[in-house]
Amino acid sequence: MPTTIAELSLSPAYRLAQRALASWLERGHADARLDAFATRAALAGLDATERSRLARWLAWLAVAAGSRGAASPEARIRRLDASLHQAMEDAFKRLPLGVREVSTRTQRRSA
């Protein structure tokens, strides 16, 4: 699989943590409970800048979930790592205003 230029500039610890977190979020609650320790271990290898980048990525994931009408990852992140959840909320506040409005309104479904 080819690697993009943006991915090449990310540290190996960040890529590992992002992939572990993405995999953890995609799993069901029972499977996620088993892998929570491994995900926390991957997050422990990040420095403050990388945790901030990861929190911003999670904020954008929450926006994407809201625009699709899917469940936001916020509650699961809060249970996994409270400090990462707080950083995610801080990053969410720094997103453009129009993006934040889309994610907070309820999506109507057609019949």
PyMOL commands that set and color helices and strands:
alter all, ss='L'
color gray80, all
select helices_A, chain A and resi 5-8+12-26+29-44+48-68+74-80+82-93+97-104
alter helices_A, ss='H'
color red, helices_A
deselect
rebuild
show_as cartoon
